Amino acid sequence: MANVNALQNAAVANALPEQHNQVSGSETYSKGILGPVYFTLSKLNVQGSSVAPADPNQSQYIVASDEEFTISVQIEFNASPLAKLLMCLGTTISVDFGFEGFGAAPEADVKASIVTQKDTLTYTIWKKLTPEQAKLTAGLYEIGATVTVGPGTHSCDQYVYGYGYIEEILLQVYPAM
C-alpha cells in the first residue's frame, strides 16, 4: 500500500506545472540589497609652502628643491549601505602619485595611504615632502595618481575593491639657493 501511495504522489507531482521562483504576485525580493559601491577622484593638487618665493607672483606649482610641498587627491564614495559598511570596516585606500619627468628630469613615485572611518565617505589623501625626499631634480614634472581601494584592516575585508586614476597637473622644481 505504501508503494501505491508513493507512486500516486509522484504521478500527481509530475502532473503539476513547475512552480516559478516567485510564488505570488505580491512576493518581492531584492538581489541588490546593499547597492553598488563607486567612487570619484577629484582635486589632484600640489602646493609649495614657501613664504618667500623667488617671485611674488610665483605659482604654487613651482618649488625649490629643498622646499616642502604637499601633494593630494580627494576620493568620494557614494552613500550606499555597502559603501558605508566598507568605510566602517576600515578599508585601506592607497595612492601612488607618479611624477613623470620631462627631458632629463627623472621619474619618481610617492606613496600615501589612509584607513577609512565609520560615517565618512569623503577623504583627502596627502603627503608632505620636499623634492629632494622624492628624488626629484630640477625640471618639469607631470603628476598623476593611481588609487587602490582595499584591502581592509578587518579580517573579513581582505579584497581589493577597485582602482582609479586621475591626472594631470604640472610641478616645476628649481635648484635651491
Secondary structure as GFF3:
##gff-version 3
##sequence-region A 1 177
A	DSSP	alpha_helix	2	15	.	.	.	ID=ss1
A	DSSP	beta_strand	39	48	.	.	.	ID=ss2
A	DSSP	beta_strand	62	64	.	.	.	ID=ss3
A	DSSP	beta_strand	69	77	.	.	.	ID=ss4
A	DSSP	alpha_helix	81	88	.	.	.	ID=ss5
A	DSSP	beta_strand	91	101	.	.	.	ID=ss6
A	DSSP	beta_strand	108	115	.	.	.	ID=ss7
A	DSSP	beta_strand	122	129	.	.	.	ID=ss8
A	DSSP	beta_strand	139	152	.	.	.	ID=ss9
A	DSSP	beta_strand	162	174	.	.	.	ID=ss10
###
